Amino acid sequence: MAWDHEKLEGLRRRYGSGHGGEVFDPRFRRVADRIFTASGTRAAPYAGVPTFLSAPHLPVDPQNPDFGDLQVALLGVPMDLGVTNRPGARFGPRALRSIERIGPYNHVLDCAPVHELRVADIGDVPFRSRYRLEQSHEDIEAHVGRIVSAGVVPLSVGGDHSISHPILKAVGRERPVGMIHIDAHCDTGGAFDGTKFHHGGPFRNAVLDGVLDPARTIQIGIRGSAEYLWEFSYEAGMTVIHAEEMPALGIPAIIAKAREIVGDGPTYLSFDIDSLDPAYAPGTGTPEIGGPSTREVLELLRGLKGLNLVGGDVVEVAPQYDATTNTAQAGAQVLFEILGLMVFSPRLCAAGS
């Protein structure tokens, strides 16, 4: 094919001068205009005070909170008193805040969620004690309850998976919610060592408390040696998809099943980083080999566009077991994907933008 000199001259006229923020496609321009200054500079990803997804920071007085006009509150839950194995997920929120270059644009979902939603990092749940698990759960429920009462959607970063129980008590207090749960473990076990408040049982507790609808709950990626502990999932009517089934089913079929299960009702999305194969996310307390890849998980999440999300969490990142920071990178990306899904949630669309 002959070289098209006329096209080359056209490209030179349009792109030969100016700066990288001068974007002509309206779909991309709407993002670039929010990122670049008129002179063509943009904020350095390694500069400033780190927040989740580089969202604005909104300090909130726990006793007299003012959430302004927020639609989504990003919050840290640095508590891991409920772990059965390796501790360290209390450092998860700080690790995710330190990850740079996530977003701003999601080309698959076609959104820039931090700029298209009224969203802020409101800091961490204020705990009265670092030593008392049950009291910490009370603090989580109370703090998230204030967020929900203000009409704001909570998107939390743990912490161990036991934090999902008190969050669900706040989110589902008016009516039980459905749930898409991506994890290596069902987390529907009973009491261990004298307490039911641990990271192996939050969803049994939530069902028994009447805040989680098991018929509208799907658990994806389940594997490992603890299957004998999860009979509650089956007895209660949850749908369980094991990691071993995923290759044959295929991600599109799993997406279709998840959408069928939760329908158009209010839905919570809980993501445990140990759902990923430890080749991709070694920094967690209970790693299980044989899990999905980051690419498969991203495809799964992006297929949930349009669901009625009323809350979500990313949990169990324990960065001290990961010398590469890959686990925190994966966790921050998943957080970004969930926030992107919230752009299209009827719960938030109904509240207006």
C-alpha positions in Angstrom: 0.0 0.0 0.0 1.4 3.4 -1.0 2.2 5.9 1.8 -0.7 8.3 2.2 1.0 11.7 2.4 -2.3 13.6 2.6 -3.3 11.6 5.7 0.1 12.2 7.2 -0.3 16.0 6.7 -3.7 15.9 8.3 -2.2 14.1 11.3 0.6 16.6 11.6 -1.9 19.5 11.5 -4.0 18.0 14.3 -1.4 16.3 16.5 1.9 17.8 15.6 1.7 20.6 18.2 -0.2 21.2 21.4 -0.1 18.8 24.4 -1.4 15.3 25.3 -4.5 16.6 26.9 -5.8 18.0 23.6 -8.1 15.1 22.8 -10.7 15.3 20.0 -12.9 12.3 20.4 -15.8 13.5 22.7 -15.8 10.1 24.6 -12.2 10.6 25.6 -12.3 14.4 25.8 -14.7 14.4 28.7 -12.0 12.6 30.7 -9.0 14.5 29.5 -10.7 17.9 30.3 -10.9 16.8 33.9 -7.3 15.6 34.2 -5.2 18.1 32.2 -4.8 21.8 32.9 -5.1 24.3 30.0 -1.3 24.3 29.8 -1.2 20.5 29.4 0.0 19.4 32.9 -1.6 16.9 35.2 -1.1 15.9 38.8 1.8 13.5 39.4 0.5 10.1 40.6 3.2 9.9 43.3 2.6 13.4 44.7 0.2 14.6 47.4 -1.6 12.8 50.2 -2.7 9.3 49.2 -6.4 8.4 49.2 -8.4 5.5 47.8 -8.3 5.8 43.9 -7.0 9.4 44.4 -10.5 10.5 45.3 -11.0 13.7 47.2 -10.5 13.4 51.0 -13.5 14.4 53.1 -12.8 14.3 56.8 -16.0 13.3 58.7 -16.8 13.8 62.4 -18.0 10.3 63.5 -20.3 11.8 66.1 -21.8 14.5 64.0 -21.1 13.4 60.4 -21.7 15.7 57.4 -21.5 13.8 54.1 -22.5 16.8 52.1 -23.8 15.7 48.7 -21.8 12.5 48.5 -23.2 9.6 46.5 -20.4 7.1 47.5 -18.2 7.0 50.6 -14.9 5.2 50.3 -13.9 4.1 53.8 -11.1 2.0 55.4 -11.8 -0.7 58.0 -8.4 -1.5 59.4 -9.4 -4.4 61.6 -8.3 -8.1 61.4 -9.2 -9.5 64.8 -11.3 -12.2 63.1 -8.6 -14.0 61.2 -8.1 -17.8 61.6 -4.6 -17.9 60.2 -2.2 -15.1 59.2 -2.9 -11.6 60.5 -2.1 -8.4 58.7 -5.3 -7.4 56.8 -5.5 -4.4 59.2 -2.8 -2.9 56.9 -5.0 -3.4 53.8 -6.6 0.1 53.7 -3.2 1.9 53.9 -1.7 -0.4 51.3 -4.6 0.3 48.8 -4.3 4.0 49.4 -0.6 3.9 48.5 -1.3 2.4 45.0 -1.0 5.0 42.3 -2.1 5.1 38.7 -5.5 3.4 39.1 -7.9 5.1 36.7 -9.2 7.6 36.0 -10.8 6.0 32.9 -12.3 2.6 32.6 -12.4 1.9 28.8 -14.5 -1.3 29.2 -17.2 0.3 31.3 -16.7 3.7 29.6 -16.6 5.8 32.7 -14.3 7.8 34.9 -16.0 7.0 38.2 -14.1 9.4 40.5 -15.2 12.2 38.3 -18.6 11.0 37.4 -19.8 10.3 40.9 -19.8 12.5 43.9 -17.3 10.3 45.8 -14.7 10.9 48.6 -12.4 9.0 50.8 -13.9 9.7 54.3 -11.1 8.0 56.2 -11.3 5.0 58.5 -13.9 3.6 60.8 -13.2 5.0 64.3 -12.6 2.0 66.6 -12.9 2.4 70.4 -10.4 -0.5 71.0 -7.9 -2.3 68.8 -8.3 -5.4 71.0 -12.1 -6.3 71.1 -13.6 -8.0 68.0 -17.3 -7.8 68.9 -17.0 -4.2 69.9 -15.2 -3.4 66.7 -18.1 -4.9 64.8 -20.5 -2.6 66.7 -18.3 0.3 65.7 -18.4 -0.7 62.0 -22.2 -1.1 62.0 -22.7 2.2 63.7 -20.4 4.1 61.4 -21.8 2.5 58.2 -25.3 3.0 59.5 -24.7 6.7 59.6 -23.4 6.6 56.0 -26.5 4.7 54.9 -28.9 6.9 56.8 -27.5 9.9 54.9 -28.4 8.2 51.6 -24.7 7.5 50.7 -23.5 4.2 49.4 -20.6 2.6 51.4 -17.6 1.1 49.5 -15.3 -0.3 52.2 -11.7 -1.6 52.2 -10.8 -4.1 54.9 -9.6 -5.6 57.1 -10.6 -9.2 57.4 -13.9 -10.6 55.9 -15.7 -10.5 59.3 -16.3 -6.8 58.6 -18.9 -7.6 56.0 -21.4 -8.8 58.6 -21.8 -5.5 60.4 -21.7 -3.6 57.1 -24.6 -5.8 55.9 -26.5 -5.2 59.1 -26.4 -1.5 58.2 -27.0 -1.8 54.5 -29.8 -4.5 54.9 -31.5 -3.2 58.0 -34.6 -2.1 56.0 -34.8 -5.1 53.8 -32.4 -8.0 53.1 -30.1 -7.5 50.2 -28.8 -9.9 47.6 -25.0 -10.5 47.2 -22.4 -11.3 44.7 -19.6 -12.8 46.7 -16.2 -13.5 45.0 -14.0 -15.6 47.3 -12.0 -18.8 47.7 -14.2 -19.5 50.8 -18.0 -19.4 51.4 -17.5 -17.9 54.8 -20.7 -19.4 56.1 -19.1 -21.4 59.0 -20.3 -21.6 62.5 -18.7 -20.6 65.8 -15.0 -21.3 66.3 -13.2 -21.1 69.6 -16.2 -19.7 71.4 -17.2 -17.0 68.9 -19.2 -16.7 65.7 -17.7 -13.3 64.9 -14.8 -14.3 62.7 -13.9 -14.1 59.0 -15.1 -17.6 58.3 -18.7 -16.9 59.2 -20.0 -13.4 58.2 -22.5 -14.5 55.7 -24.1 -17.2 57.9 -24.5 -14.5 60.5 -26.0 -12.0 58.0 -28.6 -14.5 56.8 -29.6 -15.4 60.4 -29.9 -11.7 61.2 -32.3 -11.3 58.3 -30.2 -8.8 56.4 -28.9 -11.1 53.6 -31.2 -13.0 51.3 -29.6 -16.4 50.6 -31.8 -17.0 47.5 -30.3 -13.9 45.9 -26.7 -14.7 46.9 -24.1 -16.3 44.6 -20.6 -17.3 45.8 -18.0 -17.6 43.0 -14.5 -19.0 43.0 -14.9 -21.4 46.0 -12.2 -24.0 46.5 -9.7 -25.4 49.0 -9.9 -27.9 51.9 -12.7 -26.1 53.9 -15.7 -27.3 51.8 -17.0 -29.4 54.7 -17.6 -26.2 56.6 -19.9 -24.6 54.1 -23.1 -26.7 54.3 -25.0 -23.6 55.5 -24.6 -22.1 52.0 -26.4 -25.1 50.4 -29.0 -25.5 53.2 -29.9 -21.8 53.0 -30.2 -21.8 49.2 -27.2 -19.9 48.1 -25.7 -20.6 44.7 -22.1 -21.8 44.8 -19.7 -21.9 41.8 -16.5 -23.6 42.6 -13.2 -22.5 41.0 -12.9 -25.9 39.4 -16.1 -25.3 37.5 -15.1 -21.9 36.1 -13.0 -22.9 33.1 -15.8 -25.2 31.7 -18.6 -22.8 32.5 -16.8 -19.7 31.1 -16.9 -16.2 32.5 -19.9 -15.1 30.3 -22.1 -18.0 31.7 -21.1 -17.1 35.3 -22.0 -13.5 34.7 -25.4 -14.5 33.3 -26.0 -16.8 36.3 -25.0 -14.0 38.8 -27.3 -11.5 37.0 -30.1 -14.1 37.1 -29.6 -14.8 40.8 -29.6 -11.2 42.1 -32.0 -9.8 39.6 -32.8 -6.1 39.8 -33.1 -5.9 43.6 -30.6 -4.2 45.9 -27.3 -6.1 45.8 -24.1 -6.0 47.8 -20.7 -7.0 46.1 -18.1 -8.5 48.4 -14.6 -9.3 47.0 -12.1 -11.2 49.0 -8.6 -10.9 47.5 -7.9 -14.6 48.2 -10.4 -15.3 45.4 -7.5 -14.7 43.1 -4.9 -17.4 42.6 -2.0 -16.6 44.9 0.2 -16.3 41.8 -1.6 -13.0 41.3 -2.3 -12.1 44.9 0.0 -13.8 47.5 -0.5 -11.1 50.1 -3.4 -12.5 52.0 -4.0 -14.6 55.2 -5.6 -17.7 53.7 -4.2 -18.2 50.1 -5.7 -21.1 48.1 -4.1 -22.2 44.8 -6.2 -22.9 41.8 -8.1 -19.7 41.6 -9.0 -17.3 38.7 -6.6 -14.8 37.2 -6.8 -11.1 37.5 -8.0 -10.9 33.9 -10.8 -13.4 34.5 -11.9 -11.5 37.6 -11.9 -8.2 35.8 -14.0 -9.7 33.0 -16.5 -11.1 35.6 -16.8 -7.8 37.4 -17.3 -5.7 34.3 -20.1 -8.1 33.2 -22.1 -6.8 36.2 -22.7 -3.4 34.7 -26.2 -2.1 35.5 -26.9 -4.1 38.6 -28.5 -2.3 41.5 -25.5 -2.1 43.8 -26.1 -0.6 47.3 -22.6 -1.3 48.8 -19.5 -3.2 48.4 -16.1 -4.2 49.9 -12.6 -5.4 49.1 -11.1 -7.4 51.9 -8.2 -9.5 53.2 -5.3 -7.7 51.6 -2.3 -8.4 53.9 0.5 -6.5 52.3 3.4 -7.8 54.4 3.2 -11.2 52.7 3.7 -9.7 49.3 7.1 -8.3 48.3 5.9 -7.0 45.0 2.8 -5.1 46.0 0.9 -7.0 43.4 -1.9 -7.9 45.9 -2.5 -4.3 46.8 -2.4 -3.4 43.1 -5.1 -6.0 42.4 -7.2 -4.9 45.3 -7.0 -1.3 44.2 -8.0 -2.2 40.7 -11.0 -4.2 41.9 -12.0 -1.3 44.1 -11.9 0.9 41.0 -14.0 -1.6 39.0 -16.7 -1.7 41.7 -16.8 2.1 41.9 -17.1 2.1 38.1 -20.1 -0.3 38.4 -21.7 2.1 40.8 -21.8 4.7 38.1 -24.5 2.6 36.4 -26.3 1.4 39.5 -30.0 2.3 39.5 -29.6 3.1 43.2 -27.3 5.9 42.3 -28.8 6.9 39.0 -32.1 7.3 40.8 -30.5 9.7 43.2 -29.3 11.9 40.3 -25.9 13.1 39.3 
